[in-house]
């Protein structure tokens, strides 16, 4: 959550963006924690099916506090920067 605060308008904003019930939506964040909450909120609101990308884009921290474990990027899935 940016600044550590939750967006209480999230579901309404997704509806306003045009997501229709029954249309799949995939949620992705850096670690998979915020996107899990997003997918759960959308599902509870009757939107989706909503899916969470497990471990997010960069995955959890390793012992050195770097994000090298799991996640989309570290699993070798396609991505590009810039």
C-alpha positions as CSV (number, residue, x, y, z in Angstrom):
1,X,0.0,0.0,0.0
2,X,1.6,3.3,-1.0
3,X,2.5,5.2,2.2
4,X,1.2,2.2,4.2
5,X,-2.5,3.1,3.6
6,X,-5.1,1.1,2.0
7,X,-7.2,2.4,-0.9
8,X,-10.8,2.0,0.4
9,X,-12.1,3.1,-3.0
10,X,-10.2,0.3,-4.9
11,X,-13.2,-1.8,-5.8
12,X,-15.3,1.2,-6.9
13,X,-12.3,2.5,-9.0
14,X,-12.0,-0.9,-10.7
15,X,-15.7,-0.9,-11.4
16,X,-15.5,2.6,-12.8
17,X,-12.7,1.5,-15.1
18,X,-15.1,-0.9,-16.7
19,X,-14.3,-4.3,-15.2
20,X,-17.5,-6.4,-15.7
21,X,-18.5,-9.3,-13.5
22,X,-17.4,-12.6,-15.0
23,X,-14.4,-11.1,-16.7
24,X,-11.1,-12.4,-15.3
25,X,-8.6,-10.0,-13.7
26,X,-5.0,-10.7,-12.7
27,X,-3.5,-8.8,-9.8
28,X,0.2,-8.3,-9.5
29,X,2.4,-6.3,-7.1
30,X,6.1,-6.5,-6.1
31,X,5.8,-9.3,-3.5
32,X,2.3,-10.8,-4.0
33,X,0.9,-9.5,-0.7
34,X,-1.0,-6.4,-1.8
35,X,-2.2,-8.2,-5.0
36,X,-3.6,-11.0,-2.9
37,X,-5.6,-8.4,-0.9
38,X,-6.7,-6.8,-4.2
39,X,-7.8,-10.2,-5.6
40,X,-9.7,-11.0,-2.4
41,X,-11.5,-7.6,-2.4
42,X,-12.5,-8.0,-6.0
43,X,-13.8,-11.5,-5.5
44,X,-15.8,-10.5,-2.4
45,X,-17.3,-7.7,-4.4
46,X,-18.5,-10.2,-7.1
47,X,-15.9,-9.1,-9.7
48,X,-13.6,-11.4,-11.5
49,X,-12.7,-14.2,-11.2
50,X,-9.7,-12.4,-9.7
51,X,-6.3,-14.1,-9.6
52,X,-3.2,-13.2,-7.6
53,X,0.2,-13.7,-9.2
54,X,2.0,-15.7,-6.4
55,X,5.1,-14.0,-5.1
56,X,4.4,-11.0,-7.2
57,X,6.9,-9.5,-9.7
58,X,10.1,-9.7,-7.6
59,X,9.2,-12.2,-4.9
60,X,10.2,-12.3,-1.2
61,X,13.4,-11.2,0.4
62,X,16.4,-13.5,0.6
63,X,18.7,-13.7,3.7
64,X,20.5,-10.5,2.5
65,X,17.2,-8.6,2.1
66,X,17.3,-8.7,-1.7
67,X,14.4,-9.8,-3.8
68,X,16.0,-12.8,-5.6
69,X,13.6,-15.6,-4.5
70,X,10.5,-16.4,-6.6
71,X,8.3,-13.9,-8.3
72,X,7.7,-13.3,-12.0
73,X,11.0,-11.8,-12.8
74,X,13.2,-14.3,-10.9
75,X,11.3,-17.2,-12.4
76,X,12.5,-16.3,-15.8
77,X,9.2,-15.2,-17.2
78,X,9.2,-12.6,-19.9
79,X,9.5,-8.9,-18.9
80,X,11.3,-5.8,-20.0
81,X,12.1,-2.5,-18.3
82,X,11.6,0.9,-19.9
